Amino acid sequence: INAEYMGGPIGSKLSKYGVEITDSPYVVANMHIMTRVGTEVVKHIGKGEFLPCLHSVGKPLKEGEKDVPWPCNDNKFICHFPEDPCVMSFGSGYGGNALLGKKCFALRIASNMGRKEEWMAEHCLILGLTSPEGKTHYVAAAFPSACGKTNLAMLVPTIPGWTVRCVGDDIAWMRIGKDGRLWAINPEAGFFGVAPGTSDHTNPSAMETLRKDSIFTNVGLTPDGDVWWEGMTKVPPAQLEDWKYGKWTPDCGRLAAHPNARYTCHAKNCPVIDPNWEAAEGVPISAIIFGGRRSTTIPLVNEAFDWKHGVFMGSVCSSEQTAAAEGKVGALRIDPFAMLPFCGYNMGDYFNHWLEMGEKLGDKAPKIFYVNWFRKNEAGKFIWPGFGENSRVLKWICARVEGKGRAKATSIGILPTADAIDLQKLDLKPQQLESLLKVDSEKWLEELPQVRSYFQKIGETVPQAIHHELTELEQRLHFSLDNIPTNHQALKDWVSACTDMCAPDHVYWCDGSQEEYNLMTDLLLEAGTFVRLNPKIRPNSFLCRSDPSDVARVESCTFICSKNKEDAGPTNNWTEPEAMKAKLKTMFTGCMRGRTMYVIPFSMGPIGSKLSKYGVEITDSPYVVANMHIMTRVGFRVLKAMKQEPFFALLAQRRQTLEGR
């Protein structure tokens, strides 16, 4: 069977053409819904380019052999050849494995095309949000599968006067228009959504769309010839036939529908379809939203400081695993831009493509946000009601796009103030909103090692700008921690006095962790102080070059400031202690302005040994912190061992402040 199809409205310059060859009538039927197919497409292909897509269920029939309802093969291969380009899929008849115009072409191949041709193929819904004043903003939003993407695309707002119209629920192709803005089309013509959890409460627009001309895969069949899945109704049917053809009752202990059961339906049948959903030029994007299913840590909504910060937010997008992907359900995985299963080339190069698109867009780039509808309280219940109430967050996002909307800067981004989100007629207590918007710096810091590990997995292609954003985030999180990790009063008093004298912008108590060491080396790499050596030759090693005037001990400037000169002896330089302290105070006053003051607790000798001694060094040099990590035992474990014992106080400074920087 040849199925000529196209991604995008027929005749649009943003659209692409494909031809799929398949032995599956199921594929043909679904492609009729999900794309524009047939002879009209052939006319537009003409002698132009098209993507060849070859598919087989992988089950040839012998002469006289009766077919099975769902032919497939245990050997499954879904292969993409970006240089050709073409797609070949063998052995599976299900979903994106077989409907090759969907994830195979529209994301994996198209993302590669977009990189070469300066456009973007993204796992994004597109919706239009119109205010009571009639102003419309189009938003693209990227969520991993089963994280509410379709529900948001067809959202019915609960706030009076606002309307949402759906352009697409899954994929967006975006290009820079003649006006310099980012414009998007939906390359698909239908919806291929996850059925379980879809109901008149969660997505009434989808339920209305499904009332005719639809295909349901792996759901339950009721005695009266209708369909049912978990979450569809509050009261389940008394009995039905489950997705495996077995007799099902509510107490049988099995699911009626597979967790990844799907529906296929026409976008044109959607009651909230946007009037411009098939516009040849697409729709202009005002904002891009990332999100995932997170029960803790991530706030309700967070605005990026700028495009680069927004790209970093997309690169660390994470979600608790769902049934729509392989893996342990509930486990946290990093899913950059919700494209982890769908990016058709090196992920580090993909990050860089986003950065390059931002440079081309300049001040016309959409604002970037991150949302989380799924935060839970201590009892494990969702705090935010979600669904139609999400329009309240979208309203704030539109206000921010227009340069309005009350907000505050935090260590992770720009969050709404407590009174910024419209909560009229919503039963949400102030403490619940506080929980939704809380930034727990310690929990964020706990997640950063996983991010670093993921970036290491991607390798050297991760752009330096992304590493920089990670380093900046880690510093801001540390700076936001106002708890001093010791009750040693003499130490606290001394650190306070040094802070007043040296006037740093921030104070950082060193904890001695590997993550801290990595942070210091990242800072030194960014400053140009360090150069990372070939990891295959010298793993985790660096070249450092100092200032030519600062290359060794300076014995002529080294003093023993004892009360009596005789105690220093004839081999040491000596100055009277009070005179030297007065001179040093002048030098140290304001010496760390524009910099960070690092407080390094350290032990000379094994921690706990009676022969060991404790010290605390204050410095403004990440180089010192990194070396102290290697040369001594440092961090909070030293503070714990110190208790209230005396310590040696050391204060060091670099020569330059950073005033005005």
Secondary structure, DSSP 8 states (H G I E B T S, - for coil): -EEEEEESSTT-TT-EEEEEE-S-HHHHHHHHHHSEESHHHHHHHTTS--EEEEEE-S----TT----SS---SS-EEEEETTTTEEEEES--SHHHH-TIIIIIIIIIHHHHHHHHT-EEESEEEEEEE-TTS-EEEEEEE--TTSSHHHHHT----STT-EEEEEESS-EEEEE-TTSSEEEE---SEEEEE-TT--TTT-HHHHHHTTSS-EEES-EE-TTS-EE-TTS-SS--S-EE-TTS-EE-TTSSS-SS-TT-EEEEEGGG-TTB-TTTT-TT-EEEEEEEEE---SSSS-SEEE-SSHHHHHHHHHT-EEE--TTSSS-TT-EEE-GGG-TTT--S-HHHHHHHHHHHHHHHGGGS-EEEEE-S--B-TTS-BSS--GGGGHHHHHHHHHHHTT-S-EEE-SSSEEE-TTTS--TT----HHHHHHHT---HHHHHHHHHHHHHHHHHH-TTS-HHHHHHHHHHHHHHHHH----S---HHHHHHHHHHHHHH--SEEEE----HHHHHHHHHHHHHHTSEEE--TTTSTT-EEE---TT-SS--GGG-B---SSHHHH-TTSB---HHHHHHHHHHHHTTTTTTSEEEEEEEEESSTT-TT-EEEEEEES-HHHHHHHHHHSEESHHHHHHHTT---EEEE---S---TT-
